[in-house]
């Protein structure tokens, strides 16, 4: 299976709310292509949705400031804003 297929499977699982399945797919992409910032960002999003905010924040903090797709950046920024508002 190629990384592109795994990434697409992860996106489809994520769209259906199957975050544990999405996590497995994104992790397989990252194993094959450790520099895949898209897979890292999507993995962080999926981790957030299974309430592993610590791991999500860690992944988000390692992403580069530039070069990510705009829609991914917008989604990550929305999650970060949500996390800030959830703090007591």
C-alpha positions as CSV (number, residue, x, y, z in Angstrom):
1,X,0.0,0.0,0.0
2,X,1.3,3.4,-0.8
3,X,1.4,6.4,1.5
4,X,-1.0,8.3,-0.7
5,X,-3.6,5.4,-0.3
6,X,-3.0,5.3,3.5
7,X,-3.4,9.1,3.7
8,X,-6.7,8.9,1.8
9,X,-7.9,6.1,4.0
10,X,-7.1,8.2,7.0
11,X,-9.0,11.1,5.6
12,X,-12.1,8.9,4.9
13,X,-12.0,7.4,8.3
14,X,-11.6,10.8,9.9
15,X,-14.6,12.1,7.9
16,X,-16.7,9.2,9.3
17,X,-15.6,9.9,12.8
18,X,-13.5,6.8,13.0
19,X,-10.5,8.5,14.6
20,X,-8.7,5.4,15.9
21,X,-8.7,4.0,12.3
22,X,-7.5,7.3,11.0
23,X,-4.7,7.4,13.5
24,X,-3.4,4.0,12.3
25,X,-3.5,5.1,8.7
26,X,-1.7,8.4,9.4
27,X,0.9,6.6,11.5
28,X,1.6,4.2,8.6
29,X,2.2,7.2,6.4
30,X,4.6,8.8,8.9
31,X,6.5,5.5,9.3
32,X,7.0,5.4,5.5
33,X,7.5,9.2,5.1
34,X,8.6,10.8,8.4
35,X,8.7,14.2,6.8
36,X,5.1,14.2,5.8
37,X,3.8,17.3,7.5
38,X,0.3,16.7,6.1
39,X,0.1,13.3,7.8
40,X,1.5,14.7,11.0
41,X,-1.1,17.5,11.0
42,X,-3.9,15.1,10.3
43,X,-2.6,12.7,13.0
44,X,-2.7,15.6,15.5
45,X,-6.2,16.4,14.5
46,X,-7.3,12.8,14.9
47,X,-5.6,12.5,18.3
48,X,-7.4,15.7,19.4
49,X,-10.7,14.0,18.5
50,X,-9.9,11.0,20.7
51,X,-9.0,13.3,23.5
52,X,-5.3,12.8,23.4
53,X,-4.6,16.6,23.5
54,X,-1.1,16.2,24.9
55,X,0.0,14.2,21.9
56,X,-1.9,16.5,19.5
57,X,-0.2,19.6,21.0
58,X,3.2,17.9,20.7
59,X,2.6,17.2,17.0
60,X,1.2,20.6,16.3
61,X,4.2,22.3,17.9
62,X,6.6,20.4,15.7
63,X,4.9,21.4,12.4
64,X,6.7,24.0,10.3
65,X,5.3,27.5,10.1
66,X,5.1,27.5,6.4
67,X,4.3,25.1,3.6
68,X,1.2,23.4,5.0
69,X,-2.0,23.4,3.1
70,X,-4.2,26.4,4.1
71,X,-7.2,24.2,5.0
72,X,-5.0,22.1,7.3
73,X,-3.6,25.2,9.0
74,X,-7.1,26.6,9.4
75,X,-8.3,23.4,11.0
76,X,-5.3,23.1,13.3
77,X,-5.7,26.8,14.4
78,X,-9.4,26.2,15.1
79,X,-8.5,23.2,17.3
80,X,-5.8,25.2,19.1
81,X,-8.3,28.0,19.7
82,X,-10.8,25.5,21.1
83,X,-8.2,24.1,23.4
84,X,-7.4,27.6,24.7
85,X,-11.1,28.2,25.5
86,X,-11.5,24.9,27.3
87,X,-8.8,25.7,29.9
88,X,-10.1,26.5,33.3
